[in-house]
Every structure is written in C-alpha cells, then in structure tokens.
Amino acid sequence: MKVRQDSPRPRAAKTVPTERRPLSAQFDGDRRRLR
C-alpha cells in the first residue's frame, strides 16, 4: 500500500470505496493508519 501524507483523502477514496464504508469512518481509519 502506498501512503501519501501529502494527500491522504484522495488515497483513501481510491483505497476504500465509499460503498464499503462511510466517508467519516473511511477518513478516520485512513488517518489512524497514516499515523
């Protein structure tokens, strides 16, 4: 998995589709993985 600290949101959108998880949980989980 490629993690870009510059743009975590676009990566999250590409890694986790909105169909599986809601935006809030999606971004939250992404932030936790980044840090």
N, C-alpha and C positions, 0 to 999 in steps of 0.2 A: 504493500500500500504506500502510495506516495503522499506525504503530508506537506502541504504548503502553508506555512504560518502567515504568509502574506495575504492569502485569500482562503480562509477556512470555509467560508459559506459556499462558494462555488464548488469546492471539492466535496463538501457534504452533500450538496444537491446531486452531484454525479455519483458519489459512492452509495448514498442511501436515497432511493427514490421516494417521493412524497407518498406513494401508495402504501408503503410498508409502515412508515412512522410519521407522525405529525411533525410539522416544522419545528415546534418548540422542543419536542423530545429529540428530534434529529439534530438540531444545532447544539442542544445541551450535551448530548452524547459525544458530538464531534469535539466540542470544547474540552470535555474531560479527557478524550483520547489525545488531543494535541498537547495538553499539559497534565 
